[in-house]
Amino acid sequence: MRCVSSGSEERWPTVTKLRDICGKLSSSLKCHPVVLETCSSTQDVGRELADAGAPEGTLVIAREMTSGRGRMGRRWVAGPEGLWFTLILRPPSTTNVHLIPLAAGVAVAESLRRCGFDARIKWPNDVLVKGFKVSGVLTEGVAEGMLRYVLLGVGVNTNNNIPYELKGIASSLRELSGQYVSNYAVLKNFMEVLGSLYQELSSGNEEEVLTAWRRRNCTLGRAVKVILPNGAEFTGIATDVEGDGSLRVKTDEGEVVVMSGDVIHLRLEV
């Protein structure tokens, strides 16, 4: 396996290591690291910094979060030795901001694939390895008449312990590989891939992101159960992802476009 950690410094990137990552990015997206030992949530810290005028690319990374959260307000357990960070983005346009979550999912998957893991994306942006969830993405936008910024939060279960109640659902890269994984390498890969995709979005090339997502997904062509935010449920076959990032599902009653909700993969595939 590539990206094996050679020591504690790579499992927990130092400011020097992070500056090295940020200084070598080839895309227009640069990063400015803010390293914390612990915080409630990197999203909370990112919001405070963004409201105070922090530039695009401000990268908040914490060794541990005490009140991490995921999609739909769910709690995210973020113990030591995982990779937890928030990136402040200030998109030049709101035209395709809805594709940022998909781009982030692709960036995580590609990052892990560079490390030797067969990572796949479950709609919209959960990343799975061997069927276990190893990463999630949370995007939160702040607007006052116009979009001011987007907080892109990413959690990757690299070397952290997984809570007992999530066993069988989630896992860590260390558990799956039997080796410690370099947080430095995973973050470096992520920033390189995201920078390229973000540049495509900024140039109006939405199809590049959609094509990359389709290539790495494990949802399309599968039988799925969809649970909507209001609790309603239905089953069908996931057929495609739309230009706005929504999921198209074919049911017995016709096609349904899902903007948000939970998707559960069923055993039947087509």
Contacts in CASP RR format, 6 or more apart in sequence:
PFRMAT RR
TARGET T0000
AUTHOR 0000-0000-0000
METHOD contacts of the structure
MODEL  1
MRCVSSGSEERWPTVTKLRDICGKLSSSLKCHPVVLETCSSTQDVGRELA
DAGAPEGTLVIAREMTSGRGRMGRRWVAGPEGLWFTLILRPPSTTNVHLI
PLAAGVAVAESLRRCGFDARIKWPNDVLVKGFKVSGVLTEGVAEGMLRYV
LLGVGVNTNNNIPYELKGIASSLRELSGQYVSNYAVLKNFMEVLGSLYQE
LSSGNEEEVLTAWRRRNCTLGRAVKVILPNGAEFTGIATDVEGDGSLRVK
TDEGEVVVMSGDVIHLRLEV
1 115 0 8 1.000
1 116 0 8 1.000
1 117 0 8 1.000
1 177 0 8 1.000
1 179 0 8 1.000
1 181 0 8 1.000
2 114 0 8 1.000
2 115 0 8 1.000
2 116 0 8 1.000
2 185 0 8 1.000
3 114 0 8 1.000
3 115 0 8 1.000
3 116 0 8 1.000
3 181 0 8 1.000
3 182 0 8 1.000
3 185 0 8 1.000
3 186 0 8 1.000
3 189 0 8 1.000
4 179 0 8 1.000
4 180 0 8 1.000
4 181 0 8 1.000
4 182 0 8 1.000
5 11 0 8 1.000
5 159 0 8 1.000
5 179 0 8 1.000
5 180 0 8 1.000
5 181 0 8 1.000
5 182 0 8 1.000
5 183 0 8 1.000
6 182 0 8 1.000
7 180 0 8 1.000
9 17 0 8 1.000
9 184 0 8 1.000
10 17 0 8 1.000
10 182 0 8 1.000
10 183 0 8 1.000
10 184 0 8 1.000
10 185 0 8 1.000
11 81 0 8 1.000
11 158 0 8 1.000
11 159 0 8 1.000
11 180 0 8 1.000
11 181 0 8 1.000
11 182 0 8 1.000
11 183 0 8 1.000
12 63 0 8 1.000
12 81 0 8 1.000
12 183 0 8 1.000
13 21 0 8 1.000
13 35 0 8 1.000
13 61 0 8 1.000
13 183 0 8 1.000
13 184 0 8 1.000
13 187 0 8 1.000
14 35 0 8 1.000
15 33 0 8 1.000
15 35 0 8 1.000
17 184 0 8 1.000
18 31 0 8 1.000
18 33 0 8 1.000
18 35 0 8 1.000
18 59 0 8 1.000
18 61 0 8 1.000
18 187 0 8 1.000
19 33 0 8 1.000
21 31 0 8 1.000
21 33 0 8 1.000
21 184 0 8 1.000
21 187 0 8 1.000
21 188 0 8 1.000
21 191 0 8 1.000
22 30 0 8 1.000
22 31 0 8 1.000
22 32 0 8 1.000
22 33 0 8 1.000
22 59 0 8 1.000
22 191 0 8 1.000
23 30 0 8 1.000
25 31 0 8 1.000
25 191 0 8 1.000
25 192 0 8 1.000
25 195 0 8 1.000
26 192 0 8 1.000
27 192 0 8 1.000
27 195 0 8 1.000
27 196 0 8 1.000
27 198 0 8 1.000
27 199 0 8 1.000
28 195 0 8 1.000
28 198 0 8 1.000
28 199 0 8 1.000
28 202 0 8 1.000
29 56 0 8 1.000
29 57 0 8 1.000
29 191 0 8 1.000
29 194 0 8 1.000
29 195 0 8 1.000
29 198 0 8 1.000
29 199 0 8 1.000
30 57 0 8 1.000
31 57 0 8 1.000
31 58 0 8 1.000
31 59 0 8 1.000
31 87 0 8 1.000
31 191 0 8 1.000
32 54 0 8 1.000
32 55 0 8 1.000
32 57 0 8 1.000
32 58 0 8 1.000
32 59 0 8 1.000
33 59 0 8 1.000
33 61 0 8 1.000
34 45 0 8 1.000
34 49 0 8 1.000
34 58 0 8 1.000
34 59 0 8 1.000
34 60 0 8 1.000
34 61 0 8 1.000
35 61 0 8 1.000
35 62 0 8 1.000
36 42 0 8 1.000
36 45 0 8 1.000
36 60 0 8 1.000
36 61 0 8 1.000
36 62 0 8 1.000
36 63 0 8 1.000
37 62 0 8 1.000
37 63 0 8 1.000
37 64 0 8 1.000
38 62 0 8 1.000
38 63 0 8 1.000
38 64 0 8 1.000
38 65 0 8 1.000
38 66 0 8 1.000
39 45 0 8 1.000
39 60 0 8 1.000
39 62 0 8 1.000
39 65 0 8 1.000
39 66 0 8 1.000
40 65 0 8 1.000
40 66 0 8 1.000
40 67 0 8 1.000
40 68 0 8 1.000
41 65 0 8 1.000
41 67 0 8 1.000
41 68 0 8 1.000
41 69 0 8 1.000
41 86 0 8 1.000
42 60 0 8 1.000
42 61 0 8 1.000
42 62 0 8 1.000
42 65 0 8 1.000
42 84 0 8 1.000
42 85 0 8 1.000
42 86 0 8 1.000
42 153 0 8 1.000
43 68 0 8 1.000
43 69 0 8 1.000
43 86 0 8 1.000
43 138 0 8 1.000
43 140 0 8 1.000
43 151 0 8 1.000
43 153 0 8 1.000
44 67 0 8 1.000
45 60 0 8 1.000
45 62 0 8 1.000
45 86 0 8 1.000
46 54 0 8 1.000
46 58 0 8 1.000
46 60 0 8 1.000
46 86 0 8 1.000
46 88 0 8 1.000
46 151 0 8 1.000
47 140 0 8 1.000
47 142 0 8 1.000
47 151 0 8 1.000
49 58 0 8 1.000
49 60 0 8 1.000
49 88 0 8 1.000
50 58 0 8 1.000
50 88 0 8 1.000
50 142 0 8 1.000
50 148 0 8 1.000
50 149 0 8 1.000
50 151 0 8 1.000
51 142 0 8 1.000
54 88 0 8 1.000
55 88 0 8 1.000
55 90 0 8 1.000
56 88 0 8 1.000
56 89 0 8 1.000
56 90 0 8 1.000
56 149 0 8 1.000
57 87 0 8 1.000
57 88 0 8 1.000
57 89 0 8 1.000
58 87 0 8 1.000
58 88 0 8 1.000
59 85 0 8 1.000
59 86 0 8 1.000
59 87 0 8 1.000
59 88 0 8 1.000
60 85 0 8 1.000
60 86 0 8 1.000
60 87 0 8 1.000
60 88 0 8 1.000
61 83 0 8 1.000
61 84 0 8 1.000
61 85 0 8 1.000
61 187 0 8 1.000
62 78 0 8 1.000
62 84 0 8 1.000
62 85 0 8 1.000
63 80 0 8 1.000
63 81 0 8 1.000
63 84 0 8 1.000
64 78 0 8 1.000
64 79 0 8 1.000
64 80 0 8 1.000
64 84 0 8 1.000
65 76 0 8 1.000
65 78 0 8 1.000
65 79 0 8 1.000
65 84 0 8 1.000
67 75 0 8 1.000
68 75 0 8 1.000
68 76 0 8 1.000
68 77 0 8 1.000
68 78 0 8 1.000
68 84 0 8 1.000
69 75 0 8 1.000
69 76 0 8 1.000
69 138 0 8 1.000
70 76 0 8 1.000
70 136 0 8 1.000
70 138 0 8 1.000
71 136 0 8 1.000
71 137 0 8 1.000
71 138 0 8 1.000
72 229 0 8 1.000
72 260 0 8 1.000
72 261 0 8 1.000
72 262 0 8 1.000
76 136 0 8 1.000
76 138 0 8 1.000
76 155 0 8 1.000
77 162 0 8 1.000
77 163 0 8 1.000
77 166 0 8 1.000
78 84 0 8 1.000
78 155 0 8 1.000
78 160 0 8 1.000
79 160 0 8 1.000
79 161 0 8 1.000
80 160 0 8 1.000
81 158 0 8 1.000
81 159 0 8 1.000
81 160 0 8 1.000
81 183 0 8 1.000
82 155 0 8 1.000
82 156 0 8 1.000
82 157 0 8 1.000
82 158 0 8 1.000
82 159 0 8 1.000
82 160 0 8 1.000
82 172 0 8 1.000
82 183 0 8 1.000
83 154 0 8 1.000
83 155 0 8 1.000
83 156 0 8 1.000
83 158 0 8 1.000
83 183 0 8 1.000
83 186 0 8 1.000
83 187 0 8 1.000
84 154 0 8 1.000
84 155 0 8 1.000
84 156 0 8 1.000
85 153 0 8 1.000
85 154 0 8 1.000
85 155 0 8 1.000
85 187 0 8 1.000
86 151 0 8 1.000
86 152 0 8 1.000
86 153 0 8 1.000
86 154 0 8 1.000
87 151 0 8 1.000
87 152 0 8 1.000
87 153 0 8 1.000
87 154 0 8 1.000
87 194 0 8 1.000
88 149 0 8 1.000
88 150 0 8 1.000
88 151 0 8 1.000
88 152 0 8 1.000
89 100 0 8 1.000
89 149 0 8 1.000
89 150 0 8 1.000
89 151 0 8 1.000
89 152 0 8 1.000
89 198 0 8 1.000
90 148 0 8 1.000
90 149 0 8 1.000
90 150 0 8 1.000
91 97 0 8 1.000
91 100 0 8 1.000
91 147 0 8 1.000
91 150 0 8 1.000
91 201 0 8 1.000
91 202 0 8 1.000
92 202 0 8 1.000
93 202 0 8 1.000
94 146 0 8 1.000
94 147 0 8 1.000
95 204 0 8 1.000
96 201 0 8 1.000
96 204 0 8 1.000
96 206 0 8 1.000
96 209 0 8 1.000
97 147 0 8 1.000
97 150 0 8 1.000
98 244 0 8 1.000
98 245 0 8 1.000
99 201 0 8 1.000
99 206 0 8 1.000
99 209 0 8 1.000
99 210 0 8 1.000
99 243 0 8 1.000
99 244 0 8 1.000
99 245 0 8 1.000
100 139 0 8 1.000
100 150 0 8 1.000
100 152 0 8 1.000
100 198 0 8 1.000
100 201 0 8 1.000
101 124 0 8 1.000
101 125 0 8 1.000
101 137 0 8 1.000
101 139 0 8 1.000
101 245 0 8 1.000
102 124 0 8 1.000
102 125 0 8 1.000
102 209 0 8 1.000
102 210 0 8 1.000
102 213 0 8 1.000
102 241 0 8 1.000
102 245 0 8 1.000
103 194 0 8 1.000
103 197 0 8 1.000
103 198 0 8 1.000
103 201 0 8 1.000
103 209 0 8 1.000
103 212 0 8 1.000
103 213 0 8 1.000
104 125 0 8 1.000
104 137 0 8 1.000
104 139 0 8 1.000
104 152 0 8 1.000
104 153 0 8 1.000
104 154 0 8 1.000
104 194 0 8 1.000
105 121 0 8 1.000
105 125 0 8 1.000
105 127 0 8 1.000
105 135 0 8 1.000
105 136 0 8 1.000
105 137 0 8 1.000
105 213 0 8 1.000
106 121 0 8 1.000
106 193 0 8 1.000
106 197 0 8 1.000
106 209 0 8 1.000
106 212 0 8 1.000
106 213 0 8 1.000
106 216 0 8 1.000
107 190 0 8 1.000
107 191 0 8 1.000
107 193 0 8 1.000
107 194 0 8 1.000
107 195 0 8 1.000
107 197 0 8 1.000
108 119 0 8 1.000
108 125 0 8 1.000
108 127 0 8 1.000
108 135 0 8 1.000
108 136 0 8 1.000
108 137 0 8 1.000
108 154 0 8 1.000
108 156 0 8 1.000
108 190 0 8 1.000
109 119 0 8 1.000
109 120 0 8 1.000
109 121 0 8 1.000
109 127 0 8 1.000
109 216 0 8 1.000
110 119 0 8 1.000
110 189 0 8 1.000
110 193 0 8 1.000
110 212 0 8 1.000
110 216 0 8 1.000
111 119 0 8 1.000
111 186 0 8 1.000
111 187 0 8 1.000
111 189 0 8 1.000
111 190 0 8 1.000
111 193 0 8 1.000
112 119 0 8 1.000
112 127 0 8 1.000
112 129 0 8 1.000
112 134 0 8 1.000
112 135 0 8 1.000
112 156 0 8 1.000
112 173 0 8 1.000
112 186 0 8 1.000
112 189 0 8 1.000
113 119 0 8 1.000
113 216 0 8 1.000
114 185 0 8 1.000
114 189 0 8 1.000
115 173 0 8 1.000
115 181 0 8 1.000
115 182 0 8 1.000
115 185 0 8 1.000
115 186 0 8 1.000
115 189 0 8 1.000
117 129 0 8 1.000
117 134 0 8 1.000
117 173 0 8 1.000
117 176 0 8 1.000
117 177 0 8 1.000
118 129 0 8 1.000
118 130 0 8 1.000
119 127 0 8 1.000
119 128 0 8 1.000
119 129 0 8 1.000
119 134 0 8 1.000
119 216 0 8 1.000
120 127 0 8 1.000
120 128 0 8 1.000
120 129 0 8 1.000
120 131 0 8 1.000
120 216 0 8 1.000
120 217 0 8 1.000
120 218 0 8 1.000
121 127 0 8 1.000
121 128 0 8 1.000
121 213 0 8 1.000
121 216 0 8 1.000
121 217 0 8 1.000
121 218 0 8 1.000
121 219 0 8 1.000
122 128 0 8 1.000
122 133 0 8 1.000
122 217 0 8 1.000
122 218 0 8 1.000
122 219 0 8 1.000
122 263 0 8 1.000
122 265 0 8 1.000
123 217 0 8 1.000
123 219 0 8 1.000
123 238 0 8 1.000
123 241 0 8 1.000
123 247 0 8 1.000
123 263 0 8 1.000
124 137 0 8 1.000
124 245 0 8 1.000
124 247 0 8 1.000
125 136 0 8 1.000
125 137 0 8 1.000
126 133 0 8 1.000
126 135 0 8 1.000
126 136 0 8 1.000
126 137 0 8 1.000
127 133 0 8 1.000
127 134 0 8 1.000
127 135 0 8 1.000
127 136 0 8 1.000
127 156 0 8 1.000
128 134 0 8 1.000
128 218 0 8 1.000
129 171 0 8 1.000
129 173 0 8 1.000
129 176 0 8 1.000
130 171 0 8 1.000
130 176 0 8 1.000
132 168 0 8 1.000
132 169 0 8 1.000
132 170 0 8 1.000
132 171 0 8 1.000
132 176 0 8 1.000
133 157 0 8 1.000
133 169 0 8 1.000
133 170 0 8 1.000
133 171 0 8 1.000
134 156 0 8 1.000
134 157 0 8 1.000
134 170 0 8 1.000
134 171 0 8 1.000
134 172 0 8 1.000
134 173 0 8 1.000
134 176 0 8 1.000
135 154 0 8 1.000
135 155 0 8 1.000
135 156 0 8 1.000
135 157 0 8 1.000
136 154 0 8 1.000
136 155 0 8 1.000
136 156 0 8 1.000
137 152 0 8 1.000
137 153 0 8 1.000
137 154 0 8 1.000
137 155 0 8 1.000
138 151 0 8 1.000
138 152 0 8 1.000
138 153 0 8 1.000
138 154 0 8 1.000
139 150 0 8 1.000
139 151 0 8 1.000
139 152 0 8 1.000
139 153 0 8 1.000
140 150 0 8 1.000
140 151 0 8 1.000
141 147 0 8 1.000
141 148 0 8 1.000
141 149 0 8 1.000
141 150 0 8 1.000
141 151 0 8 1.000
142 148 0 8 1.000
142 149 0 8 1.000
142 150 0 8 1.000
142 151 0 8 1.000
154 190 0 8 1.000
156 173 0 8 1.000
156 183 0 8 1.000
156 186 0 8 1.000
157 170 0 8 1.000
157 171 0 8 1.000
157 172 0 8 1.000
157 173 0 8 1.000
158 172 0 8 1.000
158 173 0 8 1.000
158 174 0 8 1.000
158 181 0 8 1.000
158 183 0 8 1.000
158 186 0 8 1.000
159 172 0 8 1.000
159 173 0 8 1.000
159 174 0 8 1.000
159 180 0 8 1.000
159 181 0 8 1.000
159 183 0 8 1.000
160 172 0 8 1.000
161 172 0 8 1.000
162 170 0 8 1.000
162 171 0 8 1.000
162 172 0 8 1.000
162 175 0 8 1.000
173 181 0 8 1.000
174 180 0 8 1.000
174 181 0 8 1.000
197 208 0 8 1.000
197 209 0 8 1.000
197 212 0 8 1.000
200 206 0 8 1.000
200 208 0 8 1.000
200 209 0 8 1.000
201 209 0 8 1.000
206 243 0 8 1.000
210 241 0 8 1.000
210 243 0 8 1.000
210 245 0 8 1.000
213 241 0 8 1.000
214 220 0 8 1.000
214 240 0 8 1.000
214 241 0 8 1.000
217 241 0 8 1.000
218 265 0 8 1.000
219 238 0 8 1.000
219 247 0 8 1.000
219 263 0 8 1.000
219 265 0 8 1.000
220 238 0 8 1.000
220 239 0 8 1.000
220 240 0 8 1.000
220 241 0 8 1.000
221 237 0 8 1.000
221 238 0 8 1.000
221 239 0 8 1.000
221 269 0 8 1.000
221 270 0 8 1.000
222 237 0 8 1.000
222 238 0 8 1.000
222 265 0 8 1.000
222 266 0 8 1.000
222 268 0 8 1.000
222 269 0 8 1.000
222 270 0 8 1.000
223 235 0 8 1.000
223 236 0 8 1.000
223 237 0 8 1.000
223 265 0 8 1.000
223 266 0 8 1.000
223 267 0 8 1.000
223 268 0 8 1.000
223 269 0 8 1.000
223 270 0 8 1.000
224 235 0 8 1.000
224 236 0 8 1.000
224 237 0 8 1.000
224 238 0 8 1.000
224 249 0 8 1.000
224 263 0 8 1.000
224 264 0 8 1.000
224 265 0 8 1.000
224 266 0 8 1.000
225 233 0 8 1.000
225 234 0 8 1.000
225 235 0 8 1.000
225 236 0 8 1.000
225 263 0 8 1.000
225 264 0 8 1.000
225 266 0 8 1.000
226 233 0 8 1.000
226 234 0 8 1.000
226 235 0 8 1.000
226 236 0 8 1.000
226 247 0 8 1.000
226 249 0 8 1.000
226 256 0 8 1.000
226 258 0 8 1.000
226 261 0 8 1.000
226 262 0 8 1.000
226 263 0 8 1.000
226 264 0 8 1.000
227 233 0 8 1.000
227 261 0 8 1.000
227 262 0 8 1.000
227 263 0 8 1.000
227 264 0 8 1.000
228 258 0 8 1.000
228 260 0 8 1.000
228 261 0 8 1.000
229 260 0 8 1.000
229 261 0 8 1.000
234 249 0 8 1.000
234 251 0 8 1.000
234 256 0 8 1.000
235 251 0 8 1.000
235 266 0 8 1.000
236 249 0 8 1.000
236 250 0 8 1.000
236 251 0 8 1.000
236 252 0 8 1.000
237 249 0 8 1.000
237 250 0 8 1.000
237 270 0 8 1.000
238 247 0 8 1.000
238 248 0 8 1.000
238 249 0 8 1.000
238 263 0 8 1.000
239 248 0 8 1.000
239 249 0 8 1.000
239 250 0 8 1.000
239 255 0 8 1.000
240 247 0 8 1.000
240 248 0 8 1.000
241 247 0 8 1.000
241 248 0 8 1.000
242 248 0 8 1.000
242 257 0 8 1.000
244 259 0 8 1.000
246 257 0 8 1.000
246 258 0 8 1.000
246 259 0 8 1.000
247 257 0 8 1.000
247 258 0 8 1.000
247 263 0 8 1.000
248 255 0 8 1.000
248 256 0 8 1.000
248 257 0 8 1.000
248 258 0 8 1.000
249 255 0 8 1.000
249 256 0 8 1.000
249 257 0 8 1.000
249 258 0 8 1.000
END
